[in-house]
Amino acid sequence: MWDSALALYPEAFKALAATKTDQSIVALDQWYQTDFPAILASRSPCYINHDEIVQLVAWKLKRGKYRPALAKMVAEHADTLVRRTSQQAFEIINSKSDLKAAISKMSELKGVGPATASAILCAGAPDKVPFMADESVDSVPGLGKIAYNLAYYLKFAAKVIDKAAQLKVAGSTVNSPHLVELALWADMMTDKFNLTRPSSSATVATATANKRKAAETPTVAASKTKETNDVKEDDTTPNKRVRSTRSTTKK
């Protein structure tokens, strides 16, 4: 079921891109999902540079909610600072698997909060760090009202990491935190754009909708202060929901 959800990503992303006037999002997503991770994997020690963080933020904002002020803040950083801070953050996550410390270190850069920091670290350590995309977070019940802060991100990440471990043991191809959050994103966007699902996924969608309906109460509904402080669990299948209100603080 999770594998089917992940397979929906290309069409779900294509549907999103079709809503954009600026089609650079297509090349940016290819870069972030494929090219950039390969670049980071080739570096020892791992780091990102100024041009890469600017491009990553452009990808994040065009794929989600556009916040031009954040892009401007990130672009003002010196290359040496971006390299040094990101190298330290990658060293923390790769050597100590300390997600809290790694996100905190990356978030020391102005304009970079937990959500953007997670996008950076996810590209270099997809087996340890899930990206905090709004749509993925919206698919995880039990998180409470969304907040773009470290504590909230860690709650989200813990659920995604746990699900990835379960799926890996079960032999799923969705076997890393990054692939889990991609499956969640694709599942929700498939619903948002009313895309046709393979027959196997149709059953998943029905079961998920029923489970969500039973689980959504005012106190348990799934949800998501610094992007100068940036910030599914479902036993069987991705869970989908469109949030009606959001915080406007930086992620």
N, C-alpha and C positions, 0 to 999 in steps of 0.2 A: 504493500500500500504506500509506504513512504517512497519506495523506488518509483512508483507510478507518479507520485506527486512531484518528485524531482524532475522527471521526464517532461513535465509540463512547462518547465522554465523557458525554453526557447520561444514557444508560442505566447506565453504570458508576457515575456519581455517585449516581444514583437508588438503585442497589443498596446503595451505602455508606450513604446517608441512612436507608434502611430498617432498618439495624442500630442506629440511634441512638435513644435515648429522647428526647433533646433535639432537636427538629426545627428549632431555630434555625439549624442548619447549612445548611439550604436557602437561607434568606434571606442568610446570610453569604456563601455561595458566589456567589450572584447579585451581591451587592455587590462582592466581590473581583474576579470575572471581568469584570464589565461596568460597574457604576456607578463604582467607585473609580478605575479607569484614566481614565475620562472626566473625573472631578473633577481628577485630577492633571494631565491634559493641558491643562486650562483655566487652570492657574496658571503665572505667570511672575514670579519664578522658582518652580520646582517645590519643594514641601515637603509633609510630612504633619504633622498636629497630634496632640495627646495623645489625643483621643477616637478618631482614626483608627488610631493604632498599637495602642491597646487592642483595638479591633474586629478589626484584622488578626491580632493574636496569638490572639484568640478563634477566628477562622476557622481559623488554622493548627493550633491544638491540637485542635479538634473534628474537623478533616479527617484529622489524623494521630494521634500519640500524645499523650494529654493530660498536661500537666505544669503543674499549678496554680501551683507556685512561680514559674514564669517569668512567668505572667500577672500575678502580684502585683508582681514586681520592675518590670516594664514600666509598670504602672499608677502607680507611685510617682514617675515622672519629671515634672518641671514642663513645661508646654506650651511655654514659651519654649525650653527645652533641646531638646525633640523637634523643634521647627520649625527651629532653628538647625543642629542636627546633620544632619537629613535634607536641608535645603537645600544644605549643603556637599557631602554625598554625591551628591546628584543633579547638582550642578554638575560634580563630578569625572567622573561617568560620561557625562554629556551633552556636555561640552566636550572631555574628554581621552580618553574611552573607556577609562579606566584602571580595570578591574574590581577589581583587587586593592586599589587605594587607596580606591575607593568603598565596597567591602564593609568594609574596615578602619575607615573613618570612621564608617559606620553602626553598626558593632559597638562603638563607644566607649560606647554606652548600655548600662547595666547590664541584663542579661537578654536582650540582643540579640547573638546570635552569627551566624556566616556564613549559617546556614539562614534565620533570621528576617530578617536584613539582605537576603538575596537576594529574599525575598518582598516586602519593601518596595520595593526598587529595580526589581524585575520589573514591579510594578504601574505604575510611571512610565516605565520604559524597557524594554518587553518585547522590543524588537529587539536589545537588548544584554545583557540579564541573564536567565538562566533561574532559576526557583525551585528550590531544593534540597528537593524532596519525597522522602521515603524511598523510595516506590514507583518514582519516576522514576530515582533513583540505582541502585536494585536492578536496573534494566533495562540498565545500562551495563556490559558486561564489561570486564575489564582494569584496573579501578580499585584492586584490592587491598582489604584489609579496611577497612571503613568507619570513618571518623574524623570527628567533628564539629569540624573545624578549617578554617582558611583554605586551607591547602595542598591538603587533600582537595577542598574545594569548587571550587577553581580547576581541578583535574584534571577533575572532572565537567563544569564549565562549558565548558572548552575543547573537550571532545568534543561537547557539545550545540551550541555555537556553530558548530563546524565542520560538523556535520550540517545545521544550519539553512542554512548558506551553500550547501552542495551541493544541498539540496532547492530552494532559491530559484532557483538556476541551472537546475534541471531543470523549473521551472515548477509546483512543488507549492504547494498552499495552506498547507502546513505550512512556512512560510518565515521563521519567527523562532525564537529560542531558547525563548521562552515556549511557542509552539505545539508545538515538538518535545517539551518536557518534559510538556506536557499529553497529547500522543499516547502517550508512554511510560507515563504514569500510567493512562490509559484502557485501554491494551492489557493492562497487568498486572492491573488490577482486573477486567477482563472475564474473565480466567482465574481469578482468585481467587473470583469469584462464579459461575463456570460459566455465564456469559451466552451467549445465542445470538449468533453472529456472522453477518453477511451472507455469502453464499457466497464472495465474493471475499476476505473476511477469514479464512475457514476455511483457505484455502490458505496464507495468510500465517502463521497460527498453527502449522500443521504444519511449515512450513519453518523457522520460528523455533525451535520446540521441538527440531527435529533439530540446528540449528546450535548451540543452547545446550548440548545434550547433549554435543556434540563438544568444545565450548569449556570446559566447566566442569571444572577440575581444582583440587586444593587450593590451588595457587598463583596461579591466574588467575581464580578465581571472582569475579564482580562484587560489589562491596560499597558502604557509605557510611562548646578543650574548654571551649568557652565558650558556653551560652545565657545564662550570665553571661559565655561564650565561644562562643555558637552555631556550629555549622558550617552513547546506545545506539549504544552504537555498534554498529550492524549496518549493513552496506552496503545492505540492502534494506528492512528492516522492524524495528519495535520488538521488543525482546527482553525476555522476561518471566521473573521468578524470585521466589519468596518466601523471604526470608532467615530463618534459624532463630534467629540470635542478634543482638543489637544492643547498642551502647554505651548506657549510661544517662546519659551526661553531656549537658549542655545543648546545644541547637542553636539 
